[in-house]
Amino acid sequence: MQHLIDALRTQYAVDGLSLHAADSLLRETHPSLWMPGGQQVDLKPLVQEALDRAARAISSFVERKREEGRAFVYHLFTGGGAFSLRDRLEQR
């Protein structure tokens, strides 16, 4: 989520975006941003990249735990992002 916040700050000068607001963008079907002057910006590519980064970080964490001898047959993911990341995690 921090990646999305940083990208919005860098690319669109959006300062002070809360974690709650970023989470809302991650959950939207068609995330967008209205710029001054009425231009609508499609944020889907930024959201997709943020979700991909989160899935990679989670996969790396799980793999590290496996290497430490804590291999499990199944992994259960819960919490706010579990549904959003489901497809990406299943691919790994």
VENKA-V492287 format. One line per field, one symbol per residue. phi: phi as a letter, one per 40 degrees, with the letter a starting at -180 (. if undefined). burial: I if it has 16 or more other C-alpha atoms within 10 Angstrom, else O. A space follows every 50 residues. Layout:
phi: ???
burial: ???
//
This chain:
phi: .cdccccccccbfcbgcccccccccccccbcabccdggccbccddccccc ccccccccccccccccccgbcbcbbbbbhdcdcccdcccccc
burial: IOIIIOIIOOOOOOOOOOOOOIIOIIOOOOIOOOOOOOOOOOIIOIIOOI IOIIIOOOIOOIOOOOOOOOOOOOOOOOOOOOOOIOOIIOOO
//
